[in-house]
């Protein structure tokens, strides 16, 4: 009651501000902007990351039902619009905004990606008979401690959730302790791995086996990589290196490093599509990493030779790349542990990198086996979203 009374006062002030020349963004969040169409499913994700990870599920549901997607940010909203789906900014957790939004869309299912808990939204959905579900749910230890001090707030919200798929076992356990009904649990699904797992892997190719990719490199990594490549190519059939800096504005400096070592150089920004034999293709453009993963049988994950925490191994794993990582991989510690346990990834240092590159280039069957294992780990961890989609499809056809 206190929360609702407070939000009513806040909404009155915001509506006055909107009438006096407030931004389009504010009007949209008050559900006073452009007209809304009815939708069987209201899908909400905070921003780009959440919505991108759930894209396979969102598009599968949109193929079956009218949907309305919302985000808390304009970049998230615009991303979904670029997919060809209706999207707008989410209504604020205010009585009038939510009532206008729900009256116009009249959904049967409200699906949240990863998890946001809004007391008024939860209650108004329940009062209208809208089934509530969450996918990729996360609950950190810190957040669980905070919510644990508010059992009368979190308990009813979790109790209204009819179906929930957690991102990991720890989140699932914390949500159950906070009041989630055990009967609401769906199989765990790592949403961020669904899109990579759906990528069709490239076929075996002798040229690919002789191509090495250094993906998303940072300053201080390019020199040691170029030295390792120059040393590894001695005595082997012509190798090729694709060097993809994390920040393309460094490209001129990286090109200077290549020339200083006397290596043949081609630049993607100048139209090149292949590395010269025994040389380097400088991938100095944005948005083409999938192309380079598909071209290379061996991938060194950048940000790991210098202390940047490493970058994701899952996209190169999707393309059947043999994976190498440096000593700094804290951002993906658990992922690399799983990949290394399966024999899909190996640790290197700047000193050991030349020998490792030479070994894998000389033994393509070993690199292929590593790439196959990497993809197998990815597919197993991603899980099959088919059952989850079928359950959400069923919930979207009935009222709570």
Number of C-alpha atoms within 10 A of each C-alpha: 7 7 10 14 12 11 18 16 11 12 19 13 11 16 17 11 14 18 10 9 10 13 11 13 16 19 21 20 22 26 24 19 14 10 10 19 13 16 21 22 28 25 25 26 25 20 21 19 11 20 27 18 21 22 17 17 19 22 15 15 20 20 9 11 15 17 25 23 26 25 25 18 16 16 13 23 24 19 17 22 14 10 11 10 18 19 24 26 26 26 25 21 20 24 18 19 21 21 19 16 23 22 13 15 19 21 27 22 28 24 24 24 24 23 20 14 12 14 16 19 19 20 15 15 22 17 10 16 16 26 24 27 24 25 25 22 23 23 21 12 11 9 11 18 13 11 16 17 11 12 13 10 14 20 19 16 22 21 17 21 21 20 22 31 24 25 20 16 11 13 20 20 14 19 24 16 14 21 17 24 18 16 10 17 18 17 15 23 21 20 28 19 20 23 18 21 24 12 12 11 18 16 9 11 11 9 13 20 24 25 24 27 28 26 24 22 25 20 14 12 19 22 16 16 22 22 17 20 24 19 15 21 20 12 9 12 12 15 25 26 27 26 29 27 25 21 14 18 11 13 20 12 12 22 19 12 16 23 12 10 12 11 17 15 19 21 20 17 14 11 8 14 15 20 22 18 17 20 23 27 24 27 29 22 18 12 6 12 17 13 11 23 26 20 22 26 31 29 27 29 22 31 28 26 25 19 14 15 18 24 21 18 24 25 21 29 29 28 27 31 36 30 27 24 23 22 16 20 24 15 15 15 12 11 17 23 14 16 23 18 11 14 18 28 26 18 18 19 17 16 12 12 23 21 15 18 25 19 14 21 24 18 12 18 12 15 24 20 15 27 26 20 22 28 25 19 22 22 19 11 18 20 17 16 18 10 12 19 16 13 13 23 18 11 21 24 15 14 14 17
